[in-house]
């Protein structure tokens, strides 16, 4: 069968691209090397217990995009985005309610926080309304800076540390920026900022389930446990060769790592350095609520930014079949902080760059496909954006603009670029 478009990769961006194209009348096939959809928005099972393995919260997928796609994700609603405990032991409850949230900061002397939040939200709103979020032509760094200067938001091209220090004491910086971000443009801090962080019922694998179900409703075909070995082209794309045979098509969107295009299509892509992240899932025979520290005990169903790392306890608010704790940081320190007895630990599952490369076909194991820092921020993966040098071959994964996390934006933008080129 001939398809109008083949999507390589059934991660959330691949699924978004497939839905977008199918909604516009194209016949689409999604080819995935793993046995199920979702990519690293994944829910795994250990000993009958379900757990979010490689990502654990949702907060950057625009409501406007969900509405366009015709999907809604079942999230676990709470009164806050998260709880932040500083190295000094101060607690910020990041309430969804604006006034309560601002009072948390002013209570601890951070009276300039509302100004910082207003600036971040103004940037995000400006990007949404001025073609910097949904776009078929990603901006260069120079064009991005020019747009911000025209709107009085050029401060977001300054280093994150400098901007945060203007509004907050250093003690409170870790909630807004990982250490690697402090020397990068403050735009990156704004990119990761959300007032809608929440856990997904059933784990983030539910995101892939919802999107793949919608894609099937629109007539998208799926081929699982199948690898794309080569994109065949002369002056333009003609077909793809897979482990299950050849598929005729005149357009392909690569939503896996763009680094894989070197082997598939001969497009040279620099392999990113191996990052240093580690994620752990701790399974325990019990979690005693009365032994949890007060900042955790008062609202267990949220994202905790703690001195020991980022922690969630999804099993406290979702029936996963057992007790589950996720940790981005040191698991031993996290377990000790939560008051979990060592003998109650049943198993610890570690996810790291090496495993991500092997299990998710992700070169260097970078969760964002390419680093979220300069020069990659505005060259994802190249200055040409979603188009490649080969006519009909596009990139639309987390390695494309604007970047990683569960947003769906690169998938949508790449699909709209393809549709624009077909007109």
C-alpha positions as CSV (number, residue, x, y, z in Angstrom):
1,X,0.0,0.0,0.0
2,X,1.2,3.5,-0.7
3,X,0.9,6.1,2.0
4,X,0.9,9.9,1.7
5,X,3.2,10.1,4.7
6,X,5.1,7.7,6.9
7,X,5.8,8.8,10.5
8,X,9.0,7.2,12.0
9,X,8.4,6.8,15.7
10,X,5.2,6.4,17.7
11,X,6.2,8.7,20.6
12,X,3.8,11.5,21.5
13,X,5.2,13.8,18.7
14,X,4.8,11.1,16.1
15,X,1.3,10.5,17.2
16,X,0.5,14.3,17.1
17,X,1.9,14.5,13.6
18,X,-0.1,11.5,12.5
19,X,-3.4,12.9,13.9
20,X,-2.7,16.4,12.3
21,X,-2.1,14.9,8.9
22,X,-5.0,12.5,9.1
23,X,-7.3,15.4,10.1
24,X,-6.2,17.1,6.9
25,X,-7.1,14.1,4.7
26,X,-3.7,12.3,4.3
27,X,-3.3,8.5,4.5
28,X,-0.7,8.0,7.2
29,X,1.3,5.1,8.6
30,X,3.2,5.2,11.8
31,X,6.2,2.8,12.1
32,X,7.5,2.1,15.6
33,X,10.5,-0.2,16.6
34,X,9.0,-1.0,20.0
35,X,5.8,-3.0,20.6
36,X,3.6,-0.1,21.7
37,X,3.0,3.6,21.2
38,X,4.1,6.4,23.5
39,X,7.8,6.5,23.3
40,X,9.3,7.7,26.5
41,X,5.9,8.8,27.7
42,X,5.8,5.3,29.0
43,X,4.1,3.2,31.7
44,X,5.9,0.0,32.5
45,X,5.0,-2.9,34.7
46,X,7.1,-4.6,37.4
47,X,5.7,-7.6,39.2
48,X,2.2,-6.5,38.4
49,X,2.7,-2.9,39.4
50,X,2.4,-0.2,36.8
51,X,4.7,2.8,37.0
52,X,5.7,5.8,34.9
53,X,9.2,5.0,33.8
54,X,10.9,7.8,31.8
55,X,8.6,10.7,32.5
56,X,6.2,11.3,35.3
57,X,4.4,14.6,35.0
58,X,2.5,16.5,32.3
59,X,2.3,20.3,32.1
60,X,3.7,21.7,28.8
61,X,1.2,20.2,26.3
62,X,-0.9,23.2,25.2
63,X,-4.6,23.1,25.8
64,X,-5.1,24.7,22.4
65,X,-3.3,21.7,20.8
66,X,-5.3,19.1,22.8
67,X,-8.5,20.8,21.6
68,X,-7.3,20.8,18.0
69,X,-6.4,17.1,18.1
70,X,-9.6,16.2,19.8
71,X,-8.0,14.6,22.9
72,X,-8.1,15.0,26.7
73,X,-5.7,13.4,29.1
74,X,-7.0,12.0,32.4
75,X,-4.9,13.9,34.9
76,X,-4.9,13.8,38.7
77,X,-6.2,17.2,39.7
78,X,-4.9,18.9,42.9
79,X,-4.8,22.4,44.3
80,X,-1.1,22.9,43.6
81,X,1.6,22.3,40.9
82,X,4.1,21.1,43.4
83,X,5.8,21.6,46.7
84,X,9.3,23.0,46.9
85,X,11.6,22.4,49.9
86,X,14.8,24.5,49.9
87,X,18.2,23.4,51.1
88,X,17.5,25.6,54.2
89,X,14.2,23.8,54.9
90,X,11.9,26.5,53.8
91,X,8.7,25.3,52.1
92,X,6.9,26.9,49.1
93,X,3.6,25.4,48.2
94,X,3.1,26.3,44.5
95,X,-0.6,26.6,44.5
96,X,-2.6,26.9,41.3
97,X,-4.5,29.8,42.8
98,X,-2.6,33.0,42.0
99,X,-3.1,34.8,45.3
100,X,-2.3,31.8,47.5
101,X,0.8,31.1,45.4
102,X,2.1,34.7,45.7
103,X,1.5,34.7,49.4
104,X,3.8,31.7,49.8
105,X,6.6,33.6,48.3
106,X,6.0,36.9,50.1
107,X,5.7,34.9,53.4
108,X,9.4,34.1,53.0
109,X,10.4,37.6,51.9
110,X,10.4,36.9,48.2
111,X,8.2,40.0,47.4
112,X,9.4,40.3,43.8
113,X,8.3,36.9,42.8
114,X,4.9,38.1,41.3
115,X,6.9,40.3,38.9
116,X,9.0,37.4,37.8
117,X,5.9,35.2,37.2
118,X,4.1,38.0,35.3
119,X,7.2,38.4,33.0
120,X,7.4,34.7,32.3
121,X,3.7,34.4,31.5
122,X,3.9,37.5,29.3
123,X,6.7,35.8,27.3
124,X,4.8,32.6,26.9
125,X,1.7,34.4,25.8
126,X,3.7,36.6,23.4
127,X,5.3,33.5,21.9
128,X,1.9,31.8,21.5
129,X,0.3,34.8,19.8
130,X,3.3,35.8,17.6
131,X,4.3,32.6,15.8
132,X,7.1,31.6,18.1
133,X,5.4,28.5,19.5
134,X,3.2,27.2,16.6
135,X,5.3,27.8,13.5
136,X,6.5,26.3,10.3
137,X,9.7,28.5,10.3
138,X,11.5,28.3,13.6
139,X,13.4,31.5,14.4
140,X,17.1,31.8,14.5
141,X,18.6,33.0,17.8
142,X,19.1,36.5,16.2
143,X,15.5,36.6,15.0
144,X,14.2,35.4,18.4
145,X,16.2,38.1,20.2
146,X,14.9,40.7,17.7
147,X,11.3,39.7,18.4
148,X,11.8,39.9,22.1
149,X,13.4,43.3,21.9
150,X,10.5,44.6,20.0
151,X,8.2,43.5,22.8
152,X,10.3,44.5,25.8
153,X,11.1,40.9,26.7
154,X,14.8,40.9,25.8
155,X,15.7,40.1,29.4
156,X,15.0,36.4,28.6
157,X,18.1,36.3,26.4
158,X,20.2,37.1,29.5
159,X,21.6,34.2,31.6
160,X,19.0,32.5,33.8
161,X,21.0,33.1,37.0
162,X,21.1,36.8,36.4
163,X,17.4,37.0,35.8
164,X,16.5,34.9,38.8
165,X,18.8,36.9,41.1
166,X,17.0,40.1,40.1
167,X,13.8,38.7,41.7
168,X,14.6,35.9,44.1
169,X,17.2,34.9,46.7
170,X,19.5,32.1,45.5
171,X,17.9,29.7,47.9
172,X,14.8,29.6,45.7
173,X,16.4,29.3,42.3
174,X,16.3,25.4,42.1
175,X,12.6,25.3,41.7
176,X,12.9,27.3,38.5
177,X,16.1,26.0,36.9
178,X,18.3,23.0,36.9
179,X,21.9,23.7,37.5
180,X,22.9,23.4,33.8
181,X,20.3,26.1,32.9
182,X,21.8,28.9,35.1
183,X,24.2,30.0,32.4
184,X,21.8,29.6,29.5
185,X,19.2,32.2,28.3
186,X,16.4,32.7,30.7
187,X,14.1,31.8,27.9
188,X,14.9,28.2,28.8
189,X,13.6,28.7,32.3
190,X,10.4,30.1,30.9
191,X,10.1,27.1,28.5
192,X,10.0,24.7,31.5
193,X,7.7,26.9,33.6
194,X,4.1,25.8,33.9
195,X,1.2,26.4,36.2
196,X,-0.3,23.1,35.2
197,X,2.1,20.4,36.3
198,X,0.2,17.3,37.3
199,X,0.4,13.5,37.2
200,X,-1.5,11.4,34.6
201,X,-3.8,8.7,35.7
202,X,-2.2,5.4,34.9
203,X,1.2,7.1,34.3
204,X,2.4,9.0,31.3
205,X,1.9,6.0,29.1
206,X,-1.7,7.0,29.1
207,X,-0.7,10.0,26.9
208,X,0.4,7.6,24.2
209,X,-2.7,5.5,24.6
210,X,-5.1,8.5,24.2
211,X,-3.2,9.8,21.2
212,X,-2.9,6.4,19.4
213,X,-6.6,5.8,20.0
214,X,-7.4,9.1,18.4
215,X,-5.1,8.4,15.5
216,X,-6.8,5.1,14.8
217,X,-10.2,6.8,14.8
218,X,-8.9,8.9,12.0
219,X,-7.7,6.0,9.9
220,X,-4.0,6.0,10.8
221,X,-2.2,2.6,10.4
222,X,0.4,1.4,12.9
223,X,3.3,-1.0,12.4
224,X,4.9,-2.0,15.7
225,X,8.1,-4.0,16.3
226,X,9.3,-2.7,12.9
227,X,12.4,-0.7,12.2
228,X,12.9,1.8,9.4
229,X,16.3,0.9,7.9
230,X,16.5,3.4,5.1
231,X,14.7,6.3,3.5
232,X,14.9,5.9,-0.3
233,X,15.0,9.0,-2.4
234,X,16.4,10.5,-5.7
235,X,15.3,14.1,-6.1
236,X,12.7,13.5,-3.5
237,X,11.5,10.8,-1.0
238,X,10.2,7.6,-2.8
239,X,9.8,5.0,-0.2
240,X,11.1,3.6,3.1
241,X,12.7,0.2,3.6
242,X,11.8,-1.5,6.9
243,X,12.4,-4.8,8.6
244,X,9.0,-5.8,7.3
245,X,9.4,-4.7,3.7
246,X,9.3,-1.6,1.5
247,X,6.6,1.0,1.9
248,X,5.9,3.5,-0.9
249,X,5.5,7.2,0.1
250,X,6.5,10.6,-1.0
251,X,7.0,12.1,2.5
252,X,8.5,11.0,5.8
253,X,8.5,12.7,9.2
254,X,11.3,11.5,11.5
255,X,10.0,12.0,15.1
256,X,12.8,9.9,16.8
257,X,16.2,11.4,17.4
258,X,17.4,13.3,14.3
259,X,20.8,11.7,14.8
260,X,19.3,8.5,13.4
261,X,18.9,10.2,10.0
262,X,22.6,9.7,9.3
263,X,22.0,5.9,9.1
264,X,18.6,6.1,7.4
265,X,19.2,8.9,4.9
266,X,22.9,9.8,4.9
267,X,22.2,13.2,6.6
268,X,25.1,14.0,8.8
269,X,24.0,14.8,12.3
270,X,26.4,15.5,15.2
271,X,25.8,13.0,18.0
272,X,25.1,14.8,21.3
273,X,27.2,14.3,24.4
274,X,26.0,11.7,26.9
275,X,24.1,13.5,29.6
276,X,24.4,12.7,33.3
277,X,20.7,12.2,34.3
278,X,19.4,9.2,36.3
279,X,15.8,8.4,37.1
280,X,14.7,5.8,39.6
281,X,11.5,4.1,40.5
282,X,11.4,2.7,44.0
283,X,8.9,-0.1,44.8
284,X,8.1,-0.6,48.5
285,X,6.0,-3.0,50.5
286,X,4.4,0.0,52.4
287,X,4.5,3.7,52.7
288,X,3.5,5.0,56.2
289,X,1.8,8.4,55.8
290,X,2.5,9.3,59.4
291,X,6.3,8.9,58.8
292,X,6.4,11.2,55.8
293,X,7.8,14.6,56.4
294,X,5.2,17.3,56.9
295,X,5.7,19.1,53.5
296,X,5.0,15.7,51.8
297,X,2.3,14.5,54.1
298,X,0.0,17.5,53.8
299,X,-0.4,16.8,50.0
300,X,1.2,13.6,48.7
301,X,-0.3,13.7,45.2
302,X,2.0,16.4,43.7
303,X,5.5,16.9,42.4
304,X,8.1,17.5,45.1
305,X,11.3,19.5,44.4
306,X,13.4,18.5,47.4
307,X,17.0,18.9,48.4
308,X,17.4,15.2,47.5
309,X,15.9,15.7,44.0
310,X,12.5,15.6,42.2
311,X,10.1,13.1,43.8
312,X,6.6,11.9,43.1
313,X,4.5,9.2,44.9
314,X,1.9,8.4,42.2
315,X,0.6,5.3,44.0
316,X,-0.8,7.5,46.8
317,X,-3.4,8.9,44.4
318,X,-3.7,6.3,41.6
319,X,-4.3,2.6,41.7
320,X,-1.1,1.3,40.2
321,X,-1.2,-2.1,42.0
322,X,1.6,-1.3,44.5
323,X,3.6,1.4,46.2
324,X,5.6,3.5,43.8
325,X,8.0,6.4,44.3
326,X,9.8,8.1,41.4
327,X,13.1,9.9,42.0
328,X,15.2,12.2,39.8
329,X,18.2,12.4,42.1
330,X,19.7,10.0,44.7
331,X,17.2,7.3,45.5
332,X,18.9,6.4,48.9
333,X,18.7,10.0,50.1
334,X,15.1,10.2,48.8
335,X,14.0,7.1,50.6
336,X,15.6,8.2,53.8
337,X,14.0,11.6,53.5
338,X,10.6,10.0,53.1
339,X,11.1,7.8,56.2
340,X,10.9,4.5,54.3
341,X,12.6,1.6,56.0
342,X,15.3,0.0,53.9
343,X,13.9,-3.5,54.5
344,X,10.6,-2.3,53.0
345,X,12.2,-1.7,49.6
346,X,11.3,-4.4,47.1
347,X,13.0,-3.2,44.0
348,X,14.6,-0.1,42.4
349,X,14.4,0.3,38.7
350,X,17.1,2.7,37.2
351,X,16.7,4.5,33.9
352,X,19.8,6.1,32.6
353,X,21.2,7.3,29.2
354,X,22.6,3.9,28.3
355,X,19.3,2.1,28.9
356,X,17.4,4.9,27.1
357,X,19.6,4.4,24.1
358,X,19.2,0.6,24.1
359,X,15.5,0.4,25.0
360,X,14.2,3.5,23.2
361,X,16.6,3.7,20.3
362,X,17.8,7.1,21.6
363,X,21.3,8.1,20.6
364,X,23.4,9.2,23.6
365,X,20.2,8.8,25.8
366,X,19.3,12.5,25.7
367,X,15.7,12.8,26.9
368,X,15.3,15.9,24.7
369,X,17.0,14.1,21.7
370,X,19.4,17.1,21.5
371,X,20.6,19.2,24.5
372,X,18.3,22.0,25.7
373,X,21.1,24.6,25.6
374,X,22.9,26.8,23.2
375,X,23.7,26.3,20.3
376,X,21.0,23.7,20.0
377,X,18.1,25.8,21.3
378,X,17.7,27.6,18.0
379,X,19.3,25.0,15.7
380,X,17.0,22.0,16.3
381,X,18.5,20.1,14.6
382,X,19.7,22.6,12.0
383,X,18.8,26.2,11.1
384,X,16.5,24.9,8.4
385,X,14.0,23.8,11.1
386,X,11.6,21.0,10.2
387,X,12.7,20.6,6.6
388,X,15.8,18.6,5.6
389,X,18.0,18.8,2.5
390,X,15.9,15.9,1.0
391,X,12.6,17.0,-0.4
392,X,9.8,15.3,1.5
393,X,11.9,14.4,4.5
394,X,11.1,16.2,7.7
395,X,12.0,16.2,11.4
396,X,9.4,16.5,14.1
397,X,10.5,15.0,17.4
398,X,12.0,16.6,20.5
399,X,15.2,17.3,18.6
400,X,13.2,19.9,16.6
401,X,12.1,23.3,17.7
402,X,11.1,24.3,20.3
403,X,12.5,21.2,22.1
404,X,11.8,18.4,24.5
405,X,9.3,17.3,27.2
406,X,5.8,16.2,26.5
407,X,4.5,19.1,24.4
408,X,3.4,17.8,21.1
409,X,4.5,21.1,19.5
410,X,7.3,19.7,17.3
411,X,5.0,17.0,16.0
412,X,2.3,19.5,15.1
413,X,4.6,22.0,13.6
414,X,6.4,19.5,11.4
415,X,3.1,18.2,10.1
416,X,1.9,21.7,9.3
417,X,5.2,22.3,7.5
418,X,4.6,19.2,5.4
419,X,1.0,20.3,4.6
420,X,2.2,23.8,3.7
421,X,4.7,22.3,1.2
422,X,2.1,20.1,-0.4
423,X,-0.2,23.0,-1.3
